[in-house]
Amino acid sequence: MTNFKTTIKPFLTVNDGIKAVEFYVSAFGAIEVKRFELQNKKISSVIEIENAGFYLSDEEPCNENLSPNLNSPVRIILETKNADEIFENALKFGATEICPMTTEEDWRIGKLKDPFGHIWEIGYPL
């Protein structure tokens, strides 16, 4: 276990997994690393944005895995030097702007909600 590194990865639950993967690939330049086919054309996937990984799956009400109705109580922070480009692409592909890209004291950052109800803060430290 010499190279083991503790990590935390979000697991996003959505109401249309295939459509969500298409959004993250188009809007964030993500790569779908692995896809698991579930019943009723539902999926569970491993996604990466610039080598930062997260999980995504369709809702599974029997396991109490439900997508956010209006807003997720969790914000996802995506730190990338490509923040401006990713932010604009996300808006182009259906995300809703909450706060525009702006430069604060020591951050370049913007905030948006993706079409599946998840809140993203996209930026980088200056």
Residue, then its C-alpha position, 0 to 999 in steps of 0.5 A: m500500500t505504498n502508493f495508496k491515496t485517500t480520495i473522495k469522489p462524488f456519486l451523482t444520481v440523475n433521472d437520465g443517465i445516458k443523457a447526463v453522460e452526453f452532457y458531461v462529455s459535451a459540456f465539460g470535456a469529460i470522458e466516460v471511462k466505464r459504463f455498466e448497463l442496468q435494467n430498463k436502459k439505465i446505466s451507471s458510469v465512471i466519468e473523468i474530467e481532466n483525470a478527476g473522477f466521479y460516478l454517475s448513475d440513474e435513479e434507483p428508488c428501491n435503494e433510495n438513490l434519487s436525483p435532486n428535484l430542484n437543487s442538490p444540497v451538495r456543491i461540486i468544486l471543479e478546479t481547472k485552468n480551463a474554467d472559463e471554457i468549461f463554464e461557457n460550454a456548460l451553458k451552451f449545452g443546457a446548464t443554468e448560470i447561478c453566478p457568472m465567471t468572475t475574479e475574486e481575491d484569489w480565485r477565478i470562479g463561476k457557479l452553475k446548475d447542470p440540467f440534472g440539478h447538480i450545482w458546480e463551482i468551476g474555477y481555479p486559484l490565482 
